[in-house]
Amino acid sequence: MQSYTVESYGEAISPVFDAVNDDPAEVARIVAFLRGYAGAGPVLEPGIGTGRIGVPLAESGVEVYGVEISRPMVEQLRAKPGASLVTVEIGDMAEVGFGRQFSLIYLAQGTFGALLTAEQQGGYLEYARKQLTDDGLLVVETMEIDDSRFSHDQHVTTSLLDVGHVVLTAAMREPDTQLMSIQNVLLTAHGIQLYPVKFRYHAAPELDGMAAEAGLRLVDRFSDWEKAGYTPGDLRHISVYGPS
């Protein structure tokens, strides 16, 4: 997707993001996990989006800051009850600062992958390290790709299917750069809607290597937000890093 920009995802998905990710039980698990590591706060969420996690986390009693590059996503956040509890800045998460340090920084879903080069990802980890308190922690959620789904570095799948609509997902990967381009296509009787996303994928060993170069060490790793044990090769992992 040559015309994809950092704003493309938020501009397309913001009106339906919360509906697509409507899983209160999962949000409760994420909030409980983060509260267990946050201490007294404050907490920072780069790529806070619509505040799906940030707002309930703030409502749990910890001070929450967020950075989001998509103005439409922030508009969705600010329209929510409890939004006033979250301090949000619109901008690049690798550049925006709040002039303070955090007990916890967390990147959920595909936020870290939105940095599209290894240099950007490594640079952000260095920036995050500088924003942590001496005993602060960084949490990164990662979804690795399933090689078995690809033929000639591409695949098309049916993501949702109902009487009135179907969602097709077309994906292409570039192994040399570890870039994945995905177009989610919603087909209904009323027309077609497109929801593009592009990210750089990585495996756990590469993430650990970049973290080590940034002055971070692995503290914990789980396969989900309920702290299920991680096995090398698991496609999903939540990694917790602390200062080296």
C-alpha angles and dihedrals in degrees: 000000000000095000094052115122134182089263096050097087097048095043091055103037103035097092092053104025096104093044092051091047096040101144112128092178092056092047089051090052092049093049092049091050093049094045088056090061102030100079111184093338154181100201130199127206114192108202092023092170114179092349093255089151103015097060098051089042089055090047088056089067108266125115109250131198125185141191123202129171095200115081093196090056091051090049088057090050095049091052092061127097108256094027091121088069091066124074107214133185124190111226148073112325089218091059110030116094133179099203094247141081128249135222089212136020117184134186112195132191110353100335096118091048090057085078097087103203135050088239092055092047094048091044091052092052089054090049091048091050090056091053095053125094116241090270096029124131137220121211120197124184114205133189111196121203124257107234092197091069095061132087116180087352095299142084141178121207139172106245100177132012129184140143093271103033149018130200117209120192118206117188136182126183133200108209094192093060097022090234123153122197117194130183116192109200119199113199120192137153087263097057145275129308126190127210111185127189133175128189145160112245125211140173127237096260092055091048090050090050093051090046092051091052088052093053097261131126130202112256102169139355127193136174094230143006091271088066097250111174118273122231120193107260096035108141094221126049139163111209125197118202133186133187114287 
